[in-house]
């Protein structure tokens, strides 16, 4: 069986492998023998404000089979009204139904085109620069397409080195490398990193005060192992958002935030694993209600850890691939599949615990403590479902309807929902006296109602030792 340290080693190895090229220059594309005939270059679209500048430079390109074939190939920077508008034309090009550079949407006033069809000029440096005005500002996407011959073809693989240099100019005249809709993101992520840091400080103070109160009174401990894991989760989440804020801030200043991307991906990997593990442990009742995990709960946790490694590896490969390449499509599908699998997997322990408590309540109508625990579990289940639904579906729908100038609202809503989820879960399962989640029924009630706690994993060995002493 793969150990957690092995999973971490696999992820770190893939992280370094995927980022090694990124440190050369964030805006330079190196492709070697790519069979795709159309590719989206440069990640998401870029929003140019008035005064923004775009520079396209084809440094070298080679298309196999040039001795026997005439080529039509172009680099194209074109304005679109939205991402969906771009995808509608891009999908047609993928199906080889249209050549984007010469299609009906051709607009000589706004399109930037570099023709690289003549193989005698492939080693020549070709460059174009534009400064945008009020008339041609907007959301632009950069693509490469081999129009002739059509379709993906292993006989005509493309090798290229291409540089794109985009930036806007702020009110003070300084260069801002962020797209117009991304400019508020450094502040947004800095604000949320502060919010998570304050939540971490408040949680640690609460845990320490509860632990001190238990030691002074000699009462049963209210602080459990999962509370410490929740502390660690808040710390890692704060560091994740802070490194993301710094990545965006340095991208604004220098055009590249890859140095902070290393820290962001590492913290994001740990955060993703911790988040799902904490949800699983709370849902299973571990540390609160029982000092152990059942074999099937252990299998679910290990499966989620493994899926999180695959999920983060998929994110790394997507970030280092160009949209439209086979690698990009494959890893995007893997990412969506793994994300759905993780979200589904965390529900199983909660459902199992709800079923146990429902059986306990059915066995004893006076099981008031079990009823309270059952109510809280159902609330926790609905909370997790709502969080997953909002961050995976609602935020996506909002992002697809927003204009490019308001693109920052989607991550803002996602982080706001995540912070609210952390706060609500922490409040419901905080260390306190008479928490319905922590209350176990007395031995007399068990005897009267005939409820066997061992059957539901709610009794540990200490209870058996106390009975033997009596």
N, C-alpha and C positions, 0 to 999 in steps of 0.2 A: 504493500500500500504506500502510496506517495505521502510523504510527510509534509507538514506546512512549510518547513524550511526549503524543501524541494520545490514547492509551488512558488515561493518567493524568489528562489534562484532562477527558475524558468522565466518569471515575469521580468526580473531585472536584466537578464540576458537579452530578452526581446526588446526591452526599453532602450538599451544601449545600441543594439543593432539598428533599430528604427530611427534613432536620433543622430546616428553618426554622420549621415549625410546632411542633416538639417543644420549642423553647425557651420557648414561651408558658406551658405548664404540662403536666407529664408525665401528669397524671391527668385531663385535659380532652379529650373527644372532639368533634371538629368534623367532621360529615359533610354533604356538599352533594349533593343529588339522587341518593341511593343507591337503586338499584332492588331490592337484595336484601331479602327479607322477614324474614330472621332473620340476626342477626350476633352473633358472639362478641366482646365488648368487653373491652379491657384486657389483651390478650395471654394469657399462661398463667394457670392458676388460682392462687388466693391461699390459702395456708394460715394460718388464724386460730388462734392459741393462746388459752387463757383470758385474758381481759383485752383481747384485740384489739378493734379498733373498725372498723366499716364505715359510711361515709356516702355515700349516693347522692343526687344532685341533678340533676333535669331542669330546665335553665334555659330552654330554648325548644325547640320541635319543630314541624315543619310537614310534613304528608303531603298530597301533591297529590291533587286530586279530592274534597276533603272536602264540597263542596256537594251532591254527588249520592250519596255513599256513607257508610254507617255503618262505623265502624272499631272494631276491637278490637286494641289495641297495648299492650305492656307492656315495662318494664325488669324483669329478674328476676335476683336473686342467689340461687343454690341450692347446697346441699351435695351433693357426690358422693363416692363411695368411691375413685375413681381417674379418671385422664384418659380411659381407655377407657369407663368408666361414663358420663362426660359425653358422649363422642362418640356413644355408642349413642342417647341421646335427641336430641342435636343433629342427627344425620343424619336421624332421623325427621322432625324439624321442618323440615329443609331440603327434604325431599320432600313437605312440606305435609300430612303424615299426622297431626300432632298439634299442639296448642297447648300449649307447655311450661308456661305459667303456670296453666293449668286442667286439666292432664293428671292421670292417676292418681297420678303421683309428687308431686302437690301436698302440701306439708307446711306448714301455717300456723305451726308452731312454729319452723321454721328458715328458710323462704323469706322473702326481702325483695322485695316487688313494688311497683312504681310504675305505676299505670294511667294511660296517656296517650291513651286512645281518644276522649275527649270533646274535639272540636276547639275548643269554646268556652274550654277551659282550657289550650290549647297555649302561650300566652304567659305563663302563671302559673308561678312557680317552685315545684316540688314536691320535697320533701326528706325522707329517712328516715335514721335513725341507729340502729345497734345495737352494744351491747357484748357480746362473746361470753363464754360460760361453759364449764364443763367439759362440759355436756350438748350444747351446739350448736357446739363447736369443730370444725374440720375443713377440708377442701379445698372451696373455693367457686369457682364460675364465674359470670361476669356476662354476660348476653345481652340483646339487644333483639329482639322479634318482633312483626311485624304479622300477627296471626292472621286478621283479616277486613279486606279480602278476602285470599284465600290466594294464595301463590305469588309469584315475582318478577314485577313488573308495572311497565312503564315509565310507566303512567298514574298510579301511586301512589308516586312516588319520595319518599324521606324526607330531610329536612334537619333537623339537630338540633345542639344544644350540650348535652353531658351531662358531668357531673363525678362521678368516683368517688374516694373518699379512703379508703385502707386502711392500717392500721398495727397492729403488735403492741406490747406493752409488756414490756421485759425485767425481770430480777429487781431491778434498781436503781430501777425506776419510770420509766426513760427510754423515749422513743418509738423504736421500731425499725420502719422502713418495709419491711423485707424480709419476704417470706413465711417461714413457720416452717422450711421445708425449704431456704431459701436463706441462712440466717443464717451458716453456716460459710464461705460462698464468698469473702468478702474475705480471710480468713486463708489459704484454699486457694490462691487466685491469687497472693497475696503470697509464699507459700512457694515456689511454682513459678517466679515471676519471679526470686527469689533463686537458685534452682537453675539456671535458664538463664543468669543473670549469671555464676555461678561456672563453668559450662561454657564460656561465652564467654571468660572470663579464662584458664582453663586451655588452651583451644585456641589463643588468641593467643600465649600463652607458648610452647607447643609449636612453633608455626609460626616464631616468631622465633628460637628456639634452633636449629631445623633449618636455617633460612636462614643463621644465623651459622656453624654448623658446616660448611655447604657452602662458604661464602666462605673459611673458614680452611683447609680441606683441598683446595680446588680441584676437588672431585668434582662429578659431575653433579648438577644441582639436584634436590632432593627436594620443594621447595615449588612448586606449580603454581597457575595462575590460579584453578582451581576451589577450592583451599584458601582463598583470600581471599574467594570468594563464600560459602563455608561460614561463615567468620567473620562476614560481614555478615548472613547468615541468623540466626545465633545472637543477634546484637545486636538485630535487628528483632524476633525472637521474644520476647526478654526484655522489650523495650519494649511489645510487644503485650499480654503477660500482665500487666505492671505497670499499664498503662492500664486493663485490664479490672478489675484489683483495685481501682484507685482509683474506677472507675465504680461498682462494687458498694459500696465503702465510703461514697461520697458519697450513694448511694441510701439506704443505711441511715440516714445522719444527716439528710438533707434531703428525701428522697423523690424526688429527681431526680439522675441522674448524667449528664445529656445533655452537659455541657461536656466530660467525659472521653470520651464516646461518639465525639466527633469524632476525637480522637487514636486511640482504639481501632480505629475503622473504617479510618483511614488506614494505621496500622501493620499491621492485619490484611490489608489489600489488598496491601501490599508483601510481607508474610510469605507469603501464599498464592502469589504469583507467584514469589518466590525459592525456596520449597520445591519446587515442581514443576520449575522450571528447573534447580535443583541436581540433583534426581533424574534429570532428562533428560540433563544433561551428564555425570554420573557413568556413567549407563547407556550413553551413546554413546562413552565413552572419551575425550572431548574434554579437552585439556590434559594428561592422563595419557599416553595412547597416541598421540594425533595432534593436531596444532596447528590442525585445521580441522574443520568440520562438513559433512556431505554435504547436498545440496539437500533431500532428504526429511526429514533431521533438523532443518534450519532451519524447514521448513514445520510440523513437529510442534511445535516450540518456540513459533513465532508463534501457532499455533492455540491452544495452552494459555494463552498470555498473553491472547489475546482472550477465551477462555472464562472466565478468571479475572476479567476486567473485568465480563463479563455476570453471573458468579456473585456478585460483591460488590454489583453494582447490584440484583440480585434480593434479596439480604439486606437492603439499605437499604429497598426498597419494602415488603418483608414487615414490617419493623420499624415502618413508618409506616402500615400498613394494618390494618384490623380483620378478624379471622378471620370468614369467611363472605362477605365482599365479593368481587366479581369480580376486583378487582386482587390481593387476597390469594391466591385460588386460582390465578390465572394465574402469578404470580411464584413461588409455592411449587412448582408443576410445573416451571418453568424452572430453579429452584435444584437440584432433584433430578436433572434431566436433565443439567445442566452439570456437576454434581459427579461423576456417573457417567462422563461423557465425559472429564473431566480424569484421573480415576483410570485409565481404560482407556488414554488417550493416553500416559501416562508409561511404560507397559509396552512399547511398541513398540521404542524404541531398545535396551532391555535384551534383548529377544527377538532383535533383529537382531544385536546383538553376540554373544550366545550362539551363534547360528547360524553366525556367521563363525568363532568359535573352535572350534566342533565340526567345521567343515570343515577348519580348520587342523590339528586333532588327527588327523582322518582321513587327511590328506595326509602326515602324518609321525608315526609311532608313537612316535618318540623326542622329540617336542616337549614336553618336561617343563614348560617355562615356560608354554606355551599351556594345558596341562592345569591348572596351578595357577590361571591366570587364568580358565579356564572354570569351575573349581570355585567361585572367589570370585564370579564373575558370577551363578552359579546361587544362591549364598547370598544375594546382594544382591536378586535377583529374589524369592526366597521372603520375604525381610525386608520388601520393599515390599508384597507381596501380604498378608502377615500384618498389617502396619500399617494398610493400607487396610481390610481385613476387620474388624479389631478396632475401629477408630475409627468406621467407617461402619455396621457391623452389630451387633457385640457390644455396644458401648456403648448403642446404641439399644434393643436388647432388654433390657439391664439397666435402663435408665431406665424402660421401660414396665412393668417388674415391681416397681419400688421404690415404697414408699409416699411420700406427699408430704413426710413428715418427713425422708426420706433422699434427697431430690432432688439434693443436692450431690455424691453419690457418682458420678453419671454424668460431670460435668465433671472430677472428680478422677481417675477412671480414664482419661479421654481424655487429659488432660495428662500423666499418668504414662506412658502408652503412647508419647506423642509424645516426651517427654524420653528414654525408653529407646531409641527409634528413633534420635534424634539422636546419642546417646552411642555406640550400636553402630556406626552408619555412620561416625561420626568415628574410632572405634577401628580399623575395618577399612581405611579409606582415609586414615589419617594419614600425614604425611610421615615416612618412615623408610627406612633402608637395607634392600635385599632384600625390599621389599614385592612379593609375587607379582603384584600388579596392575600394578606399574610396570616389571617386568623384561621387557626385550625380548631376544629371542634374539640370540646373537652372529652375525656375518656368516658364520663358518665353518659353524655349525649350519644356517643358512639355505641355504648352498650344498649341504650334504650332504643335507638333507631336501627341497630343491627348493621351499621355502615362499616365496612371493612376498609380502613384507610390504606392498608397494604395493597389492596387490589388496584387502587388509583395512584399508587406511588407517592402517597402523602405522609407516610410514616417512615422514620429512619430507625436505625439500630438503637439510638439512645432511648427511645420510648420503650423498647422491649426490655432494656436493662433496668429501667425504673420499675416496670411491672414485676420483674423477678425479685427485686429488692423488697417490694411490698409483700 
